[in-house]
Amino acid sequence: MDNKGEKLDIEKLREALKAEAQGAYFVGGYGGALVESFDIDDASPEELISIATRYGIDSEDYCE
């Protein structure tokens, strides 16, 4: 992360990832996304950043 001095708002990122996963389920009918939305609840900050990268979401957008 090159936003020196800025802190990642992990809960804001978590909520965005859950919304993304639930949207994939409800709009696209992708059942695996619903399961992943539950995994996001228990994910560590490192895992959330990894999931964000996989979803194409820039975690730096969630820095305070």
MMTF fields as JSON, N, C-alpha, C and O atoms, coordinates in Angstrom:
{
  "mmtfVersion": "1.0.0",
  "mmtfProducer": "UNKNOWN",
  "numBonds": 255,
  "numAtoms": 256,
  "numGroups": 64,
  "numChains": 1,
  "numModels": 1,
  "chainsPerModel": [1],
  "groupsPerChain": [64],
  "chainIdList": ["A"],
  "bondAtomList": [4, 2, 8, 6, 12, 10, 16, 14, 20, 18, 24, 22, 28, 26, 32, 30, 36, 34, 40, 38, 44, 42, 48, 46, 52, 50, 56, 54, 60, 58, 64, 62, 68, 66, 72, 70, 76, 74, 80, 78, 84, 82, 88, 86, 92, 90, 96, 94, 100, 98, 104, 102, 108, 106, 112, 110, 116, 114, 120, 118, 124, 122, 128, 126, 132, 130, 136, 134, 140, 138, 144, 142, 148, 146, 152, 150, 156, 154, 160, 158, 164, 162, 168, 166, 172, 170, 176, 174, 180, 178, 184, 182, 188, 186, 192, 190, 196, 194, 200, 198, 204, 202, 208, 206, 212, 210, 216, 214, 220, 218, 224, 222, 228, 226, 232, 230, 236, 234, 240, 238, 244, 242, 248, 246, 252, 250],
  "bondOrderList": [1, 1, 1, 1, 1, 1, 1, 1, 1, 1, 1, 1, 1, 1, 1, 1, 1, 1, 1, 1, 1, 1, 1, 1, 1, 1, 1, 1, 1, 1, 1, 1, 1, 1, 1, 1, 1, 1, 1, 1, 1, 1, 1, 1, 1, 1, 1, 1, 1, 1, 1, 1, 1, 1, 1, 1, 1, 1, 1, 1, 1, 1, 1],
  "groupList": [{"groupName": "MET", "atomNameList": ["N", "CA", "C", "O"], "elementList": ["N", "C", "C", "O"], "formalChargeList": [0, 0, 0, 0], "bondAtomList": [1, 0, 2, 1, 3, 2], "bondOrderList": [1, 1, 2], "singleLetterCode": "M", "chemCompType": "L-PEPTIDE LINKING"}, {"groupName": "ASP", "atomNameList": ["N", "CA", "C", "O"], "elementList": ["N", "C", "C", "O"], "formalChargeList": [0, 0, 0, 0], "bondAtomList": [1, 0, 2, 1, 3, 2], "bondOrderList": [1, 1, 2], "singleLetterCode": "D", "chemCompType": "L-PEPTIDE LINKING"}, {"groupName": "ASN", "atomNameList": ["N", "CA", "C", "O"], "elementList": ["N", "C", "C", "O"], "formalChargeList": [0, 0, 0, 0], "bondAtomList": [1, 0, 2, 1, 3, 2], "bondOrderList": [1, 1, 2], "singleLetterCode": "N", "chemCompType": "L-PEPTIDE LINKING"}, {"groupName": "LYS", "atomNameList": ["N", "CA", "C", "O"], "elementList": ["N", "C", "C", "O"], "formalChargeList": [0, 0, 0, 0], "bondAtomList": [1, 0, 2, 1, 3, 2], "bondOrderList": [1, 1, 2], "singleLetterCode": "K", "chemCompType": "L-PEPTIDE LINKING"}, {"groupName": "GLY", "atomNameList": ["N", "CA", "C", "O"], "elementList": ["N", "C", "C", "O"], "formalChargeList": [0, 0, 0, 0], "bondAtomList": [1, 0, 2, 1, 3, 2], "bondOrderList": [1, 1, 2], "singleLetterCode": "G", "chemCompType": "PEPTIDE LINKING"}, {"groupName": "GLU", "atomNameList": ["N", "CA", "C", "O"], "elementList": ["N", "C", "C", "O"], "formalChargeList": [0, 0, 0, 0], "bondAtomList": [1, 0, 2, 1, 3, 2], "bondOrderList": [1, 1, 2], "singleLetterCode": "E", "chemCompType": "L-PEPTIDE LINKING"}, {"groupName": "LEU", "atomNameList": ["N", "CA", "C", "O"], "elementList": ["N", "C", "C", "O"], "formalChargeList": [0, 0, 0, 0], "bondAtomList": [1, 0, 2, 1, 3, 2], "bondOrderList": [1, 1, 2], "singleLetterCode": "L", "chemCompType": "L-PEPTIDE LINKING"}, {"groupName": "ILE", "atomNameList": ["N", "CA", "C", "O"], "elementList": ["N", "C", "C", "O"], "formalChargeList": [0, 0, 0, 0], "bondAtomList": [1, 0, 2, 1, 3, 2], "bondOrderList": [1, 1, 2], "singleLetterCode": "I", "chemCompType": "L-PEPTIDE LINKING"}, {"groupName": "ARG", "atomNameList": ["N", "CA", "C", "O"], "elementList": ["N", "C", "C", "O"], "formalChargeList": [0, 0, 0, 0], "bondAtomList": [1, 0, 2, 1, 3, 2], "bondOrderList": [1, 1, 2], "singleLetterCode": "R", "chemCompType": "L-PEPTIDE LINKING"}, {"groupName": "ALA", "atomNameList": ["N", "CA", "C", "O"], "elementList": ["N", "C", "C", "O"], "formalChargeList": [0, 0, 0, 0], "bondAtomList": [1, 0, 2, 1, 3, 2], "bondOrderList": [1, 1, 2], "singleLetterCode": "A", "chemCompType": "L-PEPTIDE LINKING"}, {"groupName": "GLN", "atomNameList": ["N", "CA", "C", "O"], "elementList": ["N", "C", "C", "O"], "formalChargeList": [0, 0, 0, 0], "bondAtomList": [1, 0, 2, 1, 3, 2], "bondOrderList": [1, 1, 2], "singleLetterCode": "Q", "chemCompType": "L-PEPTIDE LINKING"}, {"groupName": "TYR", "atomNameList": ["N", "CA", "C", "O"], "elementList": ["N", "C", "C", "O"], "formalChargeList": [0, 0, 0, 0], "bondAtomList": [1, 0, 2, 1, 3, 2], "bondOrderList": [1, 1, 2], "singleLetterCode": "Y", "chemCompType": "L-PEPTIDE LINKING"}, {"groupName": "PHE", "atomNameList": ["N", "CA", "C", "O"], "elementList": ["N", "C", "C", "O"], "formalChargeList": [0, 0, 0, 0], "bondAtomList": [1, 0, 2, 1, 3, 2], "bondOrderList": [1, 1, 2], "singleLetterCode": "F", "chemCompType": "L-PEPTIDE LINKING"}, {"groupName": "VAL", "atomNameList": ["N", "CA", "C", "O"], "elementList": ["N", "C", "C", "O"], "formalChargeList": [0, 0, 0, 0], "bondAtomList": [1, 0, 2, 1, 3, 2], "bondOrderList": [1, 1, 2], "singleLetterCode": "V", "chemCompType": "L-PEPTIDE LINKING"}, {"groupName": "SER", "atomNameList": ["N", "CA", "C", "O"], "elementList": ["N", "C", "C", "O"], "formalChargeList": [0, 0, 0, 0], "bondAtomList": [1, 0, 2, 1, 3, 2], "bondOrderList": [1, 1, 2], "singleLetterCode": "S", "chemCompType": "L-PEPTIDE LINKING"}, {"groupName": "PRO", "atomNameList": ["N", "CA", "C", "O"], "elementList": ["N", "C", "C", "O"], "formalChargeList": [0, 0, 0, 0], "bondAtomList": [1, 0, 2, 1, 3, 2], "bondOrderList": [1, 1, 2], "singleLetterCode": "P", "chemCompType": "L-PEPTIDE LINKING"}, {"groupName": "THR", "atomNameList": ["N", "CA", "C", "O"], "elementList": ["N", "C", "C", "O"], "formalChargeList": [0, 0, 0, 0], "bondAtomList": [1, 0, 2, 1, 3, 2], "bondOrderList": [1, 1, 2], "singleLetterCode": "T", "chemCompType": "L-PEPTIDE LINKING"}, {"groupName": "CYS", "atomNameList": ["N", "CA", "C", "O"], "elementList": ["N", "C", "C", "O"], "formalChargeList": [0, 0, 0, 0], "bondAtomList": [1, 0, 2, 1, 3, 2], "bondOrderList": [1, 1, 2], "singleLetterCode": "C", "chemCompType": "L-PEPTIDE LINKING"}],
  "groupTypeList": [0, 1, 2, 3, 4, 5, 3, 6, 1, 7, 5, 3, 6, 8, 5, 9, 6, 3, 9, 5, 9, 10, 4, 9, 11, 12, 13, 4, 4, 11, 4, 4, 9, 6, 13, 5, 14, 12, 1, 7, 1, 1, 9, 14, 15, 5, 5, 6, 7, 14, 7, 9, 16, 8, 11, 4, 7, 1, 14, 5, 1, 11, 17, 5],
  "groupIdList": [1, 2, 3, 4, 5, 6, 7, 8, 9, 10, 11, 12, 13, 14, 15, 16, 17, 18, 19, 20, 21, 22, 23, 24, 25, 26, 27, 28, 29, 30, 31, 32, 33, 34, 35, 36, 37, 38, 39, 40, 41, 42, 43, 44, 45, 46, 47, 48, 49, 50, 51, 52, 53, 54, 55, 56, 57, 58, 59, 60, 61, 62, 63, 64],
  "secStructList": [7, 7, 7, 6, 6, 7, 7, 5, 7, 2, 2, 2, 2, 2, 2, 2, 2, 2, 2, 2, 2, 2, 2, 2, 2, 2, 2, 2, 7, 7, 2, 2, 2, 2, 2, 2, 2, 2, 2, 2, 2, 2, 7, 7, 2, 2, 2, 2, 2, 2, 2, 2, 2, 2, 2, 6, 7, 7, 4, 4, 4, 4, 5, 7],
  "xCoordList": [0.844, 0.0, 0.895, 1.759, 0.73, 1.587, 0.942, 1.474, -0.154, -0.788, -0.192, -0.828, 1.043, 1.753, 0.969, 0.468, 0.874, 0.168, -1.335, -2.042, -1.826, -3.257, -3.545, -2.785, -4.634, -5.012, -6.144, -7.084, -6.037, -7.072, -8.288, -8.177, -9.449, -10.704, -11.187, -11.921, -10.762, -10.981, -12.461, -12.899, -13.23, -14.664, -15.405, -16.349, -14.991, -15.583, -15.264, -16.126, -14.026, -13.634, -14.424, -14.893, -14.574, -15.323, -16.765, -17.275, -17.41, -18.793, -18.887, -19.834, -17.91, -17.903, -17.742, -18.393, -16.877, -16.662, -17.906, -18.268, -18.559, -19.792, -20.866, -21.576, -20.991, -21.976, -21.679, -22.591, -20.412, -20.001, -20.352, -20.902, -20.036, -20.309, -21.81, -22.28, -22.559, -24.008, -24.65, -25.619, -24.12, -24.62, -24.404, -25.273, -23.248, -22.967, -23.946, -24.328, -24.345, -25.308, -26.706, -27.35, -27.173, -28.553, -28.793, -29.869, -27.816, -27.985, -27.601, -28.299, -26.478, -25.973, -26.306, -26.083, -26.844, -27.194, -25.992, -26.095, -24.849, -23.635, -23.622, -23.306, -23.964, -24.089, -22.816, -22.863, -21.674, -20.396, -20.141, -19.462, -20.682, -20.492, -21.21, -20.723, -22.358, -23.077, -22.276, -22.172, -21.716, -20.878, -19.669, -19.299, -19.062, -17.892, -18.26, -17.441, -19.488, -19.883, -19.865, -19.583, -20.165, -20.093, -18.634, -18.312, -17.758, -16.332, -15.719, -14.802, -16.225, -15.709, -15.906, -15.084, -16.984, -17.248, -16.104, -15.788, -15.484, -14.437, -13.022, -12.058, -12.888, -11.579, -10.694, -11.164, -9.41, -8.419, -8.217, -8.621, -7.602, -7.317, -6.519, -6.78, -5.556, -4.755, -5.618, -5.468, -6.516, -7.412, -8.367, -8.677, -8.83, -9.723, -9.026, -9.624, -7.769, -7.007, -6.839, -6.927, -6.599, -6.466, -7.779, -7.777, -8.885, -10.197, -10.473, -10.965, -10.157, -10.363, -9.577, -10.092, -8.341, -7.514, -8.147, -8.187, -8.637, -9.284, -10.539, -10.835, -11.269, -12.484, -12.179, -13.078, -10.913, -10.55, -10.844, -10.989, -10.931, -11.197, -9.876, -9.105, -9.618, -8.39, -8.59, -9.352, -7.916, -8.082, -7.631, -8.051, -6.787, -6.347, -7.502, -7.415, -8.575, -9.755, -10.445, -11.335, -10.044, -10.67, -9.742, -9.886, -8.792, -7.9, -8.525, -9.18, -8.298, -8.82, -7.789, -8.028],
  "yCoordList": [-1.158, 0.0, 1.227, 1.335, 2.165, 3.326, 4.537, 5.64, 4.389, 5.496, 5.587, 5.208, 6.096, 6.15, 6.99, 8.067, 6.479, 7.185, 6.985, 7.441, 6.315, 6.063, 4.646, 3.72, 4.495, 3.203, 2.605, 3.299, 1.327, 0.617, 0.431, -0.1, 0.868, 0.667, -0.741, -0.943, -1.697, -3.109, -3.468, -4.303, -2.856, -3.174, -2.621, -3.244, -1.469, -0.904, -1.805, -2.052, -2.293, -3.222, -4.52, -5.054, -5.03, -6.269, -6.124, -7.015, -5.009, -4.783, -4.684, -5.196, -4.028, -3.912, -5.282, -5.574, -6.117, -7.455, -8.323, -9.083, -8.211, -8.973, -8.541, -9.383, -7.245, -6.739, -7.249, -7.613, -7.273, -7.775, -9.251, -9.659, -10.052, -11.489, -11.758, -12.609, -11.04, -11.243, -10.795, -11.402, -9.745, -9.295, -10.348, -10.57, -10.998, -12.067, -13.219, -13.871, -13.464, -14.538, -14.133, -14.863, -12.988, -12.601, -12.206, -12.469, -11.583, -11.163, -12.279, -12.54, -12.933, -13.932, -15.363, -16.273, -15.57, -16.922, -17.801, -19.027, -17.179, -17.939, -18.321, -17.493, -19.571, -20.05, -19.972, -19.743, -20.159, -20.095, -18.721, -18.597, -17.7, -16.34, -16.141, -15.416, -16.774, -16.659, -17.305, -16.751, -18.468, -19.145, -18.273, -18.139, -17.687, -16.84, -15.615, -15.13, -15.11, -13.947, -14.275, -13.405, -15.526, -15.934, -16.064, -15.748, -16.526, -16.633, -15.252, -15.105, -14.257, -12.895, -12.394, -11.631, -12.816, -12.403, -12.775, -12.024, -13.924, -14.433, -14.235, -14.66, -13.599, -13.455, -12.464, -11.461, -12.774, -11.866, -10.68, -10.747, -9.607, -8.484, -8.893, -8.403, -9.782, -10.243, -11.006, -10.841, -11.837, -12.591, -11.651, -11.874, -10.61, -9.647, -8.928, -8.708, -8.563, -7.909, -8.856, -8.437, -10.127, -11.13, -11.291, -11.368, -11.341, -11.462, -10.222, -10.331, -9.05, -7.807, -7.828, -7.435, -8.284, -8.381, -9.33, -9.038, -10.457, -11.435, -10.848, -11.152, -10.017, -9.379, -8.165, -7.606, -7.758, -6.574, -5.272, -4.221, -5.345, -4.175, -3.685, -4.471, -2.393, -1.798, -1.488, -0.586, -2.224, -2.03, -0.641, -0.168, 0.017, 1.371, 2.365, 3.434, 2.024, 2.886, 2.917, 3.737, 2.036, 1.923, 2.396, 1.994, 3.253, 3.847, 5.127, 5.878, 5.347, 6.569, 7.666, 8.773],
  "zCoordList": [0.0, 0.0, 0.0, 0.87, -0.941, -0.919, -0.286, -0.419, 0.383, 1.091, 2.484, 3.468, 2.563, 3.847, 4.841, 4.515, 6.049, 7.092, 7.061, 7.96, 6.047, 5.959, 6.418, 6.136, 7.116, 7.673, 6.837, 6.452, 6.572, 5.83, 6.725, 7.83, 6.248, 6.977, 6.631, 5.664, 7.438, 7.139, 7.152, 6.361, 8.029, 8.086, 6.876, 6.39, 6.393, 5.177, 3.98, 3.136, 3.912, 2.855, 2.973, 1.967, 4.189, 4.423, 3.904, 3.223, 4.226, 3.79, 2.267, 1.669, 1.64, 0.18, -0.477, -1.48, 0.088, -0.463, -0.288, -1.187, 0.87, 1.091, 0.099, -0.451, -0.131, -1.088, -2.492, -3.233, -2.85, -4.171, -4.323, -5.346, -3.305, -3.358, -3.377, -4.132, -2.556, -2.523, -3.827, -4.282, -4.427, -5.727, -6.798, -7.642, -6.768, -7.737, -7.564, -8.536, -6.334, -6.075, -6.527, -7.281, -6.077, -6.344, -7.793, -8.33, -8.433, -9.822, -10.788, -11.768, -10.496, -11.427, -11.072, -11.87, -9.872, -9.464, -9.162, -9.186, -8.878, -8.593, -7.12, -6.266, -6.819, -5.446, -4.639, -3.43, -5.286, -4.584, -3.986, -2.967, -4.616, -4.111, -2.785, -1.917, -2.623, -1.355, -0.234, 0.86, -0.503, 0.485, 0.818, 1.985, -0.196, 0.04, 0.874, 1.654, 0.716, 1.514, 3.002, 3.825, 3.354, 4.755, 5.206, 6.351, 4.318, 4.639, 4.876, 5.683, 4.179, 4.312, 5.739, 6.246, 6.386, 7.773, 8.709, 9.631, 8.479, 9.367, 8.833, 9.469, 7.684, 7.047, 7.8, 8.336, 7.822, 8.409, 7.456, 6.295, 7.933, 7.036, 5.796, 4.698, 5.973, 4.835, 3.831, 2.62, 4.342, 3.461, 2.727, 1.557, 3.402, 2.757, 1.613, 0.559, 1.813, 0.747, -0.429, -1.583, -0.147, -1.203, -1.974, -3.203, -1.258, -1.905, -2.751, -3.874, -2.216, -2.961, -4.266, -5.312, -4.203, -5.404, -6.414, -7.609, -5.934, -6.813, -7.466, -8.621, -6.738, -7.26, -8.129, -8.758, -8.164, -8.935, -8.203, -8.827, -6.875, -6.048, -5.469, -4.919, -5.592, -5.063, -3.586, -3.238, -2.722, -1.278, -0.835, 0.221, -1.618, -1.27, -1.303, -0.699, -1.996, -2.018, -0.658, -0.433, 0.243, 1.562, 2.678, 3.832, 2.318, 3.313, 3.845, 3.122, 5.137, 5.781, 5.702, 6.183]
}
